[in-house]
Amino acid sequence: MRSVKMYMLLPIVLIVTAGFSLTIKKADTQPCRGIVGNEPLIAKEIIPYLGGRGPGDQIGTTAYDYQANGGFGQRFVVDDYGQAHIDWMWQDYPGQTMRYCAWNARFSDGSYYGETQASNSWSGYVQLDVTQDANPDNQRTAIAYHFDPGTGYYSWVDIDGGNLWGIWPNNPVSPQIADHIWPYVALAGNNNIILVSHGYPVPGDNHIYVDVTTDGGSSWTTVASIDSCATISQFVRASRNSGSQKVVVCWTKFITDSIASGQLDNNIWYMLSTDGGATWGAPVNVTDYQPADTVRAYTDVNAIFDANDNLHIVWSGRKVDAGGYYVASKIFHWDEVSGNITVVNSPSTYYTEPGGWWIATASSPQPGGWRLPADQPQLVVDLTDNTLYCLWQGNDDYNDGSAAGFFNGEFFGSVSFDGGATWSDYVNLTNTRSPGAGAGACDDEDYMTACPYVVNDSIFLTYIEDKDAGGVPQNEGTVTENPVRCWVMPTFGIQEHKTEVPDMMSMVVLPNPVQHNALINYTLTKETAVSLKVFDASGRVVKDFGTGQKTRGTYSVNMETNSLANGTYFAVLDLNGETISRTFIVLH
C-alpha cells in the first residue's frame, strides 16, 4: 500500500535515468496571475483546426483554451435520465473578441442538443451543476459565471427553464457583490444554491466567499469569508445521495505568504454542512503540513460523497525540501472514515525518481502557470459498489512537450476498491503523445472535469483539445481553434485509449524554411485513402494535391511556393480519417 502521512526530508533532488543525472526544475517564486477574461490576447498568428486524436465526441469549439485559473471545478453533470449537462467558456475565432458561457447537452441516445450561447457576452469562467428534483423532468442545468454589466465584475447563477430546454439566458441572479468572482456552484438536496467565489485581484485579495440562497436567488446570505487563500482553489460539492443534505466547501490556505504571495505553501481545508448550506461546521485542516514534510498543497482540490455519504478529498501536492519548491507533484487522497492520506499515482513509467514524483526538469518542457506535472484530480464513484476512480491531468514523460516548450497534457486514472486505502498503478487514458508538435498540431488534452458518479457503467467527462499546449492568457502558446469534447468511457476493462496513429504514416517538408520549391515526403505502411492539402495561417486552403487511393510505399510531392506570401503554412495529410500535420515557413 502506497500510503503516506509524513515525508522524510530529502537533502538533494537528483534523478538518475539511463545513466544520466537530471535536476528537477525549481518552482517560480513569482505569483501567478488570476485571469479575469478581459485581458488582451496577443496573437502572433491564428491557427485553424487541423485535426486531432483526442477521444470522444466534438460538441463545440473555443479559441480560448484557458478554462480556469486554479481548480477546474465542475462543468459536467449527468441527470437521472442519463443525460449530460455541459458548459465551457467560449470565444469566437478568429476575432478573439467575445466570450461567454457555452452550453450543450448529450441526450441518453447519444445525440446532442447543440452548442448554445448561455450567458451574456463578455462573461466567462464558467461552472455547472444540476438541480436535485425527485422528478427527472424538473432536473435543470444551473450555470455559474462572472460578468461585468458595466459596473464591475459580479458572480451570477442562471437555471434553465426546464430539463434540457436550453432557454438561455433565463433569469440570472447574483449576490451583487463586486469583485467576488470566479464562482463555483452546487445545488443542495433541498435545491439551496451554494455559490463560492474568490476576491479580485489575485494576487491581492486573499479571500474566499461562500454565499447561500434559499429562494432561488432573490436574497443571499454570505455565510463565510475565508482568509489566507491566494490560489483560486475553491471547490463546492453537494451530495446526491437520496435524502442527504450534505454540502462541502474545500480550499487551499497558505501557511505563510512569504513565498510567491502565499501561492506555494498551502494546506487543504474543508467545511461541511449537513442541512443544505443553512449551517456549517468549523473549518477542518486536512493536511496540517509541518516544516519537516516534503509536500505542500497548491491550487487544485476536488471532493465527493461516496455511496455511504462519506467525504473523500483529492488534491495535487508539490515537492519541497530544504532546497526549495519544485516542479514535481503527486496526487493525494484523504477520506473522513480513515483519516489517512494516501498517494494515488504510481511513479512514472518513463523515468526513475527516488520519491515517485512526476517532474519537469530544468531543460524540459514545463506545465505552465497554475499547473504541475500531475494535477487537477477528479474523483468519480460507482454508487453500486463504492469503487473509486481518480482521474487527473498532466504528463508522465517530461519530454512530451510542444515546440513552444509546454507540456502536451494527457489524462490518467487509478482505481481503488477499498475506499482509497490503496490505488492501482496508473493508466494513460488518452495516450496522445505529440512531442515537439507545433502550433495547431499539439494533442494536448486539458481542462477536464468529470461527472462525479459512474452512470451506466461509464465515466462521463468533458475537456478542451488544446491544439497548442499552454494557456494563452498566461502568454503560453498560440491562439488556436480548439475542439470541446464529451467522452463517455466504459469502466469495465478500463485500459489505455489507443489513439496513436498505428505507424501508418510519416511526413516531412524539406527544406524548412522554403524559398521557392519544397518536397513533401510521406510514407505509408499500408494501402489507404490519401488527401494532402496546404493551409495558410487563416485556415484557407492554398494548395490541394487531391485525394486518391495509395498503396504501401514512400511518396514525394513537389510544391512550388513562389505564389505564396511569406509566412507560416501547414501541410495536412489525411489518411482515411487519421491526420498528421507539419508546419513550415515560406521565406522568399
C-alpha positions in Angstrom: 0.0 0.0 0.0 1.4 3.3 -1.1 0.2 5.3 2.0 1.9 8.3 3.5 1.2 11.0 6.0 4.6 12.4 6.8 7.6 12.7 4.4 11.3 12.4 5.2 13.4 15.4 4.2 15.5 14.7 1.1 18.8 16.7 1.0 19.1 16.6 -2.7 16.7 16.4 -5.7 18.6 14.4 -8.3 17.2 11.8 -10.7 19.2 9.2 -12.4 17.7 8.0 -15.7 19.5 5.6 -18.0 22.8 6.7 -16.6 22.2 10.5 -16.8 21.6 12.9 -13.9 18.6 15.2 -14.2 17.8 18.1 -11.9 14.2 18.8 -11.1 13.2 22.4 -12.0 12.7 24.8 -9.2 9.3 26.4 -8.9 8.9 30.0 -10.0 8.6 32.2 -6.9 6.6 34.9 -8.8 2.9 34.6 -8.1 0.6 33.5 -10.9 -2.0 36.0 -12.2 -5.6 35.4 -11.7 -7.0 35.9 -15.2 -10.4 37.6 -15.4 -11.1 37.3 -19.1 -10.7 40.9 -20.3 -7.0 40.6 -20.8 -6.0 41.2 -24.4 -4.7 38.1 -26.2 -1.7 38.9 -28.4 -1.9 36.5 -31.3 1.2 36.4 -33.5 -0.7 34.0 -35.7 -4.1 32.3 -35.6 -4.1 28.5 -36.2 -7.1 26.8 -37.7 -8.2 23.3 -36.5 -6.1 20.8 -38.4 -7.3 17.5 -36.9 -6.5 15.6 -33.7 -6.6 12.3 -31.9 -8.5 13.2 -28.7 -11.2 10.6 -27.7 -14.9 11.5 -27.5 -17.4 13.5 -29.5 -16.7 17.1 -30.6 -19.5 19.1 -29.1 -18.3 22.6 -29.7 -15.2 24.8 -30.1 -13.4 27.6 -28.4 -10.4 29.7 -29.3 -10.0 30.4 -25.5 -8.2 27.3 -24.4 -7.9 28.5 -20.8 -11.0 27.5 -18.7 -9.9 28.1 -15.1 -7.1 29.6 -13.1 -6.7 27.3 -10.1 -9.0 24.4 -9.5 -11.0 23.2 -12.6 -14.2 22.6 -10.6 -17.2 21.1 -12.3 -18.5 21.6 -15.8 -20.2 18.3 -16.3 -23.1 16.6 -14.5 -25.4 13.7 -15.6 -29.1 13.8 -14.5 -31.3 10.9 -13.5 -32.3 10.3 -17.1 -28.6 9.7 -18.0 -28.4 13.0 -19.9 -25.3 15.1 -19.7 -25.3 18.8 -18.9 -22.1 20.5 -20.1 -20.7 24.0 -20.3 -17.4 25.8 -21.2 -16.0 29.2 -21.8 -16.4 30.1 -25.5 -14.5 32.6 -27.6 -15.0 33.4 -31.2 -12.5 32.5 -33.9 -10.6 34.2 -35.3 -11.7 37.6 -33.9 -11.0 36.7 -30.2 -13.2 39.5 -29.1 -16.3 37.9 -27.4 -16.5 35.4 -24.6 -19.5 33.7 -23.0 -20.7 30.6 -21.3 -21.5 28.0 -24.0 -23.8 25.1 -23.1 -24.6 21.8 -24.7 -26.3 18.6 -23.6 -26.0 14.9 -24.5 -29.3 13.0 -24.6 -29.5 9.4 -23.5 -29.4 8.2 -27.1 -26.0 9.8 -27.6 -27.3 12.7 -29.7 -26.6 16.3 -28.7 -28.7 19.5 -28.2 -26.1 21.6 -30.0 -23.6 24.4 -28.9 -25.7 27.2 -27.4 -24.8 30.6 -26.0 -26.0 30.5 -22.4 -24.8 33.9 -20.9 -24.4 37.5 -22.0 -21.3 38.3 -24.0 -18.2 39.4 -22.0 -18.7 36.8 -19.4 -16.7 33.7 -18.5 -15.0 31.4 -16.0 -18.0 29.1 -16.0 -19.1 26.2 -13.8 -22.2 24.0 -13.6 -24.5 21.8 -11.5 -27.9 20.3 -11.9 -30.9 20.8 -9.6 -31.8 17.9 -7.3 -35.5 17.4 -8.1 -37.0 13.9 -7.5 -38.7 14.1 -10.8 -36.1 14.0 -13.6 -38.3 16.1 -15.8 -37.5 19.0 -13.4 -33.8 18.5 -13.2 -32.3 21.6 -14.8 -28.9 22.9 -15.6 -27.6 25.6 -13.2 -24.7 27.5 -14.7 -22.3 30.0 -12.9 -20.0 32.6 -14.4 -18.8 36.1 -13.8 -19.9 39.0 -15.9 -19.4 42.8 -16.0 -22.7 44.6 -16.6 -20.8 47.9 -16.7 -20.3 48.5 -13.0 -17.7 45.8 -12.2 -17.5 42.1 -12.2 -20.1 40.0 -10.3 -20.8 36.3 -10.0 -24.0 35.1 -11.5 -26.2 31.9 -11.5 -28.8 31.0 -14.1 -31.1 28.0 -14.2 -32.6 26.5 -17.4 -36.3 26.8 -17.8 -36.8 23.0 -17.9 -34.9 19.8 -18.4 -32.6 20.4 -21.3 -34.8 23.2 -22.7 -31.8 25.3 -23.4 -33.5 28.6 -22.6 -30.6 31.0 -22.1 -30.3 33.5 -20.6 -33.3 32.5 -18.4 -33.2 34.5 -15.2 -29.7 35.2 -14.0 -29.3 36.1 -10.3 -26.4 37.4 -8.3 -25.3 38.2 -4.7 -24.5 41.6 -6.3 -21.1 41.9 -4.6 -18.5 43.5 -6.9 -15.2 41.6 -7.4 -16.4 38.4 -5.8 -15.7 36.4 -8.9 -14.5 33.1 -10.4 -17.7 31.4 -9.0 -18.2 27.7 -8.3 -21.7 26.4 -7.7 -23.6 23.5 -6.1 -27.3 22.7 -5.7 -28.0 21.0 -2.4 -30.6 18.3 -1.9 -33.1 20.9 -0.9 -32.1 23.0 -4.0 -30.5 25.7 -2.0 -27.8 27.3 -4.2 -24.3 27.5 -2.7 -22.0 29.9 -4.6 -18.3 30.0 -3.7 -16.2 32.8 -5.2 -12.8 34.4 -4.8 -11.8 38.0 -4.2 -10.3 40.0 -7.1 -7.5 40.7 -7.9 -5.1 37.8 -7.5 -2.6 38.3 -6.1 -4.1 40.8 -3.9 -7.5 39.8 -2.3 -6.8 36.5 -0.5 -10.4 35.7 0.5 -12.9 33.0 -0.5 -16.6 33.9 0.0 -19.4 31.4 0.5 -22.9 32.7 -0.4 -26.2 30.8 0.0 -29.7 31.5 -1.3 -32.8 29.5 -0.2 -35.2 31.3 -2.5 -33.7 30.8 -6.0 -31.5 33.9 -5.8 -34.0 36.6 -4.6 -31.9 37.0 -1.5 -28.4 35.9 -0.5 -26.5 35.4 2.8 -22.7 35.4 3.0 -22.1 32.5 5.4 -18.3 32.6 5.3 -15.4 34.8 4.4 -12.2 32.7 4.5 -8.8 34.5 4.6 -5.3 33.4 3.5 -6.4 31.9 0.2 -4.2 33.0 -2.6 -4.7 30.4 -5.3 -8.4 30.5 -6.5 -8.7 27.0 -5.2 -12.3 27.0 -4.0 -14.5 23.9 -4.7 -18.0 23.0 -3.7 -19.9 19.7 -3.9 -23.4 18.7 -2.8 -24.2 15.1 -2.1 -26.6 13.5 -4.5 -27.4 10.5 -2.2 -31.1 10.1 -1.5 -32.2 12.2 1.4 -28.8 13.7 2.0 -28.4 17.4 2.6 -24.6 17.4 2.8 -22.5 20.1 1.1 -18.8 20.5 1.4 -16.6 23.5 0.5 -12.9 22.8 0.1 -9.9 25.2 -0.5 -6.2 25.6 0.0 -5.0 28.1 2.6 -1.5 29.3 2.9 0.8 28.5 5.8 3.0 31.5 5.0 2.7 34.2 2.4 6.4 35.0 2.3 6.9 33.0 -0.9 5.0 33.7 -4.1 2.5 35.8 -2.2 1.3 32.6 -0.4 0.6 30.5 -3.5 3.2 27.7 -3.0 2.8 26.9 0.7 -0.7 25.6 1.4 -2.8 23.2 3.5 -6.0 21.6 2.4 -9.1 22.7 4.3 -12.8 22.0 4.2 -16.1 22.8 6.0 -19.2 20.8 5.9 -22.9 21.5 6.0 -25.5 18.7 6.8 -28.6 20.9 6.2 -28.2 22.1 2.6 -26.0 25.0 3.5 -28.1 26.6 6.2 -25.5 26.0 8.9 -21.8 25.0 8.7 -19.3 23.1 10.8 -15.9 24.6 11.8 -13.2 24.6 9.1 -11.0 21.4 9.2 -7.3 21.3 8.3 -6.9 18.0 6.5 -3.1 18.1 5.8 -1.6 20.2 8.6 1.8 20.1 6.9 4.8 20.6 9.2 8.2 22.1 8.4 9.7 18.7 8.0 7.1 17.5 5.5 8.3 17.4 1.9 5.0 18.3 0.3 2.7 21.3 0.1 -0.8 21.6 -1.5 -1.0 24.0 -4.4 -4.3 25.1 -6.0 -6.5 22.2 -7.1 -8.8 20.3 -4.8 -11.8 18.0 -5.6 -14.2 16.2 -3.3 -17.0 13.7 -3.5 -19.5 11.9 -1.2 -19.5 8.1 -1.7 -22.4 5.7 -1.5 -22.3 5.8 2.3 -22.3 9.6 2.2 -18.7 9.7 3.4 -16.4 12.5 2.3 -13.4 12.0 0.1 -11.0 14.7 -1.0 -8.1 14.7 -3.6 -5.5 17.3 -4.5 -2.1 17.7 -6.1 0.9 18.3 -3.8 4.1 19.9 -4.7 7.6 18.6 -3.7 9.5 20.7 -1.3 12.7 20.3 0.7 15.4 22.3 2.4 16.5 23.4 -1.1 13.2 25.0 -2.1 10.0 24.3 -4.0 10.0 22.1 -7.2 8.0 21.5 -10.4 7.3 18.0 -9.1 4.0 16.6 -7.8 1.8 13.7 -6.8 -1.9 13.2 -6.4 -3.2 12.6 -2.8 -6.4 11.2 -1.3 -8.0 11.6 2.1 -11.3 10.2 3.5 -13.1 11.1 6.6 -13.6 7.5 7.7 -9.9 6.5 8.0 -8.4 10.0 8.2 -5.4 8.7 6.2 -3.7 10.4 3.3 -2.6 8.1 0.5 -0.8 8.6 -2.7 -3.0 7.9 -5.8 -0.5 8.0 -8.7 2.2 5.4 -9.1 5.7 6.5 -10.3 6.2 7.5 -13.9 7.0 4.6 -16.2 9.3 6.8 -18.3 11.9 7.7 -15.7 13.0 6.8 -12.1 12.6 9.5 -9.5 13.5 8.2 -6.0 10.4 9.5 -4.3 8.0 8.6 -7.2 7.3 12.3 -8.1 6.2 13.3 -11.5 8.5 16.1 -12.6 9.7 18.7 -15.1 13.5 19.1 -15.4 15.4 22.3 -15.8 15.7 21.8 -19.6 12.4 20.0 -20.3 9.0 21.5 -21.4 7.0 22.9 -18.5 3.4 22.6 -17.2 2.8 26.3 -17.3 1.1 28.8 -15.0 -1.1 27.4 -12.1 0.0 23.8 -13.2 2.0 20.8 -12.1 3.3 17.7 -13.8 0.4 15.7 -12.2 -2.6 17.9 -11.2 -6.3 18.7 -11.3 -7.6 15.3 -10.0 -11.3 14.4 -10.4 -13.0 11.8 -8.2 -15.7 9.6 -9.6 -17.6 7.0 -7.5 -19.6 4.0 -8.6 -22.6 4.1 -6.2 -23.5 0.5 -6.8 -20.3 -0.9 -5.1 -18.4 2.2 -3.9 -15.5 1.7 -6.3 -13.5 5.0 -6.5 -11.9 6.3 -9.7 -9.4 9.1 -9.6 -8.7 10.9 -12.9 -6.0 13.5 -13.3 -4.2 15.5 -15.9 -0.5 16.1 -16.6 2.4 14.4 -18.2 4.3 11.3 -17.1 7.0 12.0 -19.7 8.6 15.4 -19.4 9.9 15.1 -23.0 6.4 15.3 -24.4 6.0 19.0 -24.9 5.1 21.5 -27.6 7.5 23.3 -29.9 6.9 26.3 -27.7 8.0 24.4 -24.5 4.8 23.4 -22.7 3.6 20.0 -21.6 1.2 18.2 -24.0 -1.1 17.0 -21.3 -2.9 13.7 -21.2 -5.4 12.1 -18.8 -4.5 9.4 -16.4 -6.5 7.2 -14.0 -6.3 4.9 -11.0 -8.9 2.8 -9.3 -9.5 1.9 -5.6 -11.6 -0.9 -4.4 -11.1 -0.2 -0.7 -12.3 3.3 -0.2 -9.0 4.9 -1.2 -6.7 3.0 1.1 -4.8 1.6 -1.9 -4.8 2.5 -5.6 -4.0 0.7 -8.8 -1.0 1.6 -10.9 -1.9 4.5 -13.2 -3.2 4.1 -16.7 -2.7 6.6 -19.5 -6.3 7.0 -20.6 -5.8 9.2 -23.7 -2.4 8.2 -24.9 -1.9 11.1 -27.5 1.8 11.9 -27.2 2.9 14.6 -29.7 6.5 15.6 -28.6 7.8 18.7 -30.4 4.5 19.4 -32.2 4.0 22.9 -33.4 1.0 25.2 -33.0 -2.1 23.5 -34.4 -0.5 20.1 -34.3 -0.4 19.5 -30.5 -2.6 16.8 -28.9 -2.9 18.4 -25.5 -6.0 17.3 -23.6 -6.7 19.8 -20.9 -9.3 21.4 -18.6 -11.1 18.1 -17.9 -14.0 17.8 -15.5 -15.9 14.6 -14.9 -19.3 13.7 -13.7 -18.7 12.6 -10.1 -20.7 9.4 -10.5 -20.5 6.4 -12.7 -23.5 6.3 -15.0 -24.5 3.1 -16.9 -21.1 1.6 -16.2 -19.3 4.6 -17.8 -17.4 7.7 -16.7 -18.6 10.9 -18.4 -16.2 13.8 -18.9 -15.6 16.9 -20.9 -12.3 18.6 -21.9 -10.6 21.0 -24.3 -8.4 19.5 -27.0 -5.9 22.3 -27.0 -4.0 22.5 -30.3 -1.1 24.5 -28.9 -0.2 23.5 -25.3 -0.1 26.1 -22.6 -2.7 28.7 -21.5 -2.8 31.6 -24.0 -3.9 34.2 -21.4 -0.8 33.3 -19.4 1.3 34.1 -22.6 1.8 30.4 -23.2 1.3 29.1 -26.8 -0.7 30.5 -29.7 -4.4 31.1 -30.3 -5.8 28.0 -31.9 -9.3 26.7 -32.8 -9.8 24.0 -30.1 -12.5 21.3 -30.1 -14.5 20.8 -27.0 -15.2 17.1 -26.4 -17.5 14.9 -24.5 -16.1 11.5 -23.7 -18.1 8.5 -22.4 -15.6 6.0 -21.2 -16.7 2.5 -20.1 -15.3 1.4 -16.7 -15.4 -2.3 -17.5 -11.9 -3.5 -18.7 -10.7 0.1 -18.5 -7.4 0.4 -20.4 -5.4 2.8 -22.4 -7.2 4.6 -25.1 -5.3 3.6 -28.3 -5.2 6.9 -30.1 -1.7 6.6 -31.5 -1.6 6.5 -35.3 -0.6 2.9 -35.9 2.7 3.6 -37.8 0.6 4.2 -40.9 2.4 7.4 -41.8 5.3 9.8 -41.5 5.7 13.1 -43.3 8.4 15.8 -43.6 8.6 19.1 -45.5 12.0 19.9 -46.9 13.7 22.3 -46.8 12.1 24.4 -44.0 12.0 27.4 -44.3 11.1 27.2 -48.0 12.2 29.8 -50.6 10.9 28.6 -54.0 10.3 24.9 -54.0 9.8 22.2 -51.4 9.3 18.5 -51.2 6.5 16.9 -49.1 7.7 13.4 -48.4 5.4 10.9 -46.7 5.5 7.1 -46.1 2.6 4.7 -45.9 2.8 1.3 -44.3 -0.5 0.0 -45.7 -2.9 0.9 -48.5 -5.2 3.7 -47.7 -7.1 6.7 -49.0 -4.9 9.8 -49.0 -5.7 13.5 -49.1 -2.9 16.2 -49.0 -3.7 19.9 -48.5 -1.7 23.0 -47.5 -3.4 25.7 -45.4 -2.3 29.3 -44.6 -2.5 30.8 -41.1 -6.1 31.9 -41.6 -7.2 28.3 -42.4 -7.6 28.9 -46.1 -6.6 26.1 -48.4 -3.8 27.4 -50.7 -2.7 24.0 -52.2 -4.8 21.0 -52.8 -3.0 17.9 -54.1 -6.1 15.9 -54.5 -7.5 12.7 -53.0 -6.8 9.1 -54.1 -6.0 5.6 -53.0 -2.3 4.9 -52.4 -0.6 1.6 -51.8 2.2 1.0 -49.2 5.3 2.9 -50.0 7.1 6.3 -49.9 5.8 9.3 -51.9 7.2 12.7 -52.7 5.1 15.7 -53.8 6.8 18.8 -55.3 5.4 22.1 -54.1 6.2 25.4 -55.8 5.9 28.3 -53.3 6.7 31.4 -55.4 3.0 32.3 -55.4 2.7 32.1 -51.6 3.3 35.1 -49.3 5.9 34.9 -46.6 4.5 33.3 -43.5 3.6 30.1 -41.7 1.8 27.3 -43.5 0.5 23.8 -42.6 0.8 20.6 -44.7 -2.1 18.3 -43.7 -2.1 14.7 -44.7 -5.4 12.8 -44.2 -5.3 9.0 -44.3 -8.9 7.8 -44.2 -9.7 10.0 -41.1 -6.3 9.9 -39.4 -4.4 13.1 -39.9 -0.9 14.4 -39.5 0.2 18.0 -40.0 3.6 19.7 -40.5 4.3 23.4 -40.0 6.6 25.1 -42.5 7.7 28.7 -43.2 7.8 30.4 -46.6 10.6 33.0 -46.7 11.4 34.4 -50.1 
